Amino acid sequence: MLMLGAGALAAAAPNPLARAIPVPPRAPGDPSQPPSGPADPAAPTAAAKPGGYIWHDEFDGPAGSAPDRSKWTISNHRTPIRRPVGWDRPEYFYQYRDSRQNVFLDGKSNLVIRATRDGNTYFGGLVHGNWRGGIGTTWEARIKLNWQT
C-alpha cells in the first residue's frame, strides 16, 4: 500500500494524550496571585466540589421575562462586518433586538432565543455573559436547538 504526505504522517503519529486537568476555582482575593495548582501538570488533582460555581444562571425567572441584566447583556444590533461581500451584505442579515418576542425566559429554567419575521425583516436575539473567565476556566452548558425548516 502506498501512502503519501499527511496520510502517512497521520498513520505513523501516535495519538496525543489528554493532559487537561480541571482545577477548582480559587476564592476571590488578590488577583496578582497566580492560580494554585500542581507543579507537575501530569500530577492528579482533586476534583472540584459540585456546586462550586464562580458564576451561573439557572434562568429561574417568570415566563416571558428578560434574563437577569446583572448577568446578561442583550444585543440590540448586528455585529458589523468590514467590507462585506455577497451574503455578508447587511440586506441579507437579520437584526438582533432586545424584545421579549426574541429573548425571554420560559418559566421552566430555560432561556429562549427565537427568530421572528416582521414584514421582510428577520429579527433574532443575541446575549453576552457579563462575566469573563480566564484560561483554565471550565464552562458548562445545557443547550437544545429546535430546527424549523
N, C-alpha and C positions, 0 to 999 in steps of 0.2 A: 504494500500500500504506500502510495506517495503522498506526503503531506508537505505543504509549503507555508511559509510565512507565519501569521498569527495562529493558524490552526495547529501547527506543530508546536509552537510555544505554549499554547493553552493545554495541549495534551501532555507536555512534559513538565509544566509548572505544577508544584503541589498546591493544594487548596489552602488558602490562608486560614489561620486560626482566629477565632473571635477573641479580642483582647479587651473589649469594653467591660468595665467593672462599675456597676452602679454605686455611687457614693451618696449616702444620705445628705440632705441639705443641711448646711450649717445654720446655726441660730443667728438671727440678726445681731450685728455687732460692728466691730471695726472692719470696714471694707478694705483696709490696707493689708489685712492679714490674708495670706494665701489660704485656699481651702485645704482643710486637713484631709489627708488620705494616705494610703500606704506608700512607702518609699519605692517599693517594687511594684510596678503595675501588674505583674503576674500574680502577686500575692492575693489570696482571697480576702474579702471584706464581709462584714456583717450586713445582711440585707436591711434596707430601710424599713422602719416600722410602718404598718398600714395606717393610713390616715395622716401621715406626717407631711401633708402638703404645704408648700410655700404659698401657693395661690391656687384657687379653684373656684368653680362656679357650678352649682347644681341646677341652675335655671329654674328655681322653685317659685317664681313669681306667679301672679294670677294670669289666667288665659287672656291673651290679647294685649298684654303689657309689653313694654320695651325691656330689653335686657338691662341689667344693673349698669348705670352710667359710670359708676366708680370703677368698674372692671372692663367695660367695653366702650369703644368709640364706633359709632355707626357712620359710615362714609356717606356723603351727600353728593359725590361727584365721581367721575371716572378718572382713573389714572391716565395722565396724558402720555401719548407716545410721540417721540420726536420723529419727524419726517415719516409720517405714516404712508404706507403704500398698499394698494389692493384692499384686502379685507380689514386692514388696520385703520382705515379711514373712519373718522367719527360717525359718519352717517350709517355705518354698518354695525355700530356698537349700541348696546342698550345702556341706560344710565342707572346709576345707583341712587337711591333716595332713602331718606330717613322717614319711613312711613310704616304704620302698623300693618299695611297690606303686604309689605315686603319683608320686614324683620320684626318678629314678635315671639313671645313665649306661648306655648300651647296649654299651659296649666298642668302638664304631665311631666315636668322637668325636662322639656326639650326646647331648644332654640330652633325656630323655623325661619329659613331664608327662602323666600318664594319669588319666582319671576312672574311678572304680570304684564299685560299689554293694555295700553291706553291709546286708542287710535292706531297710528302707525309706529308708535314708540314703545319699546320694551323697557321695563324697569326691573331692577333686581336689588339685592341687598349685599352689603359688604361690611363686615365687622372686623375691628382690630382690637386685640387684647391690650390693655393698658399696662401690663406687667411684662418685663423683658427678662428672660432667663439667660444666664451666661453659658459658656462652654461647659459641658458635662451635665447640664440640666436634663432631667428625664421628663418627657412630655407624654401625656396620656389623654386619649380622647375616645369617645364613643360616637360614631358618625353613621348615619343612614342616608343614602341617596335614593330618592324616588325618581325614576326616569319616566317622563311622559313624552311620547312621540306622537 
